Amino acid sequence: MAVTRPPLAEALAGHARLSALLTGLTDDDVRAPSALPGWSRAHVLSHIEEVGSALARQTRYAARGELVEMYDGGRAIGRDAAIEAGSRRTAKELRRAVGRTLAEAAEAWTALEPDGWALPVRYRDGDTTTALLCWWRELEIHTVDARLGRGSGDWSREFCGRLLDHLTPAEGLTLAATDGPGVRWYGTGTAVTVRGALTDLAAWLAGRRPQGPLDTGGRPLPEPP
């Protein structure tokens, strides 16, 4: 996807929203289930911490002209085990950890020079813009997964557009936004057309439950590609 403007301001706004939503969380709150099967809110917050730090690390090293793996120690140790261990922390500890990650991420991307957005990173053999876009997706989607009061219906049109561009579905699927301009055609056929609000189409394509109805003209709603 061609990106003309890195969504740095939008990601930083997501930082501020998440920080505000974490205020007042109790230990009981973070032990409660998230929207992700088998994960508590603490798991989701720990994941936000881990993926944010990993992507910020990609960008820091890129600024030095170096490539580094996404997770220090690999996925099993640097991500999965760290999330499980981190999920056992108190609400206060999680707030501090997520806050450190938000500060780390903000510092990494705001420190880039204007010509630094095409620096290569190891993540998907992309660049620093790719890393920021991934962070923005992770931040927005998992803030919703944590059930902190923000839903997919609150996603901006720009975010939904970027998400739909990223999650290209299978051939023969048409997504048609009914709440304004934004009909999106995928593939060469129109075997199934899914109509709904842009935020609901984005949530469904990301494997999340849409807040509003989706219309397929009487056909069964397919599984998200």
Disulfide bonds with the S-S distance in Angstrom:
none
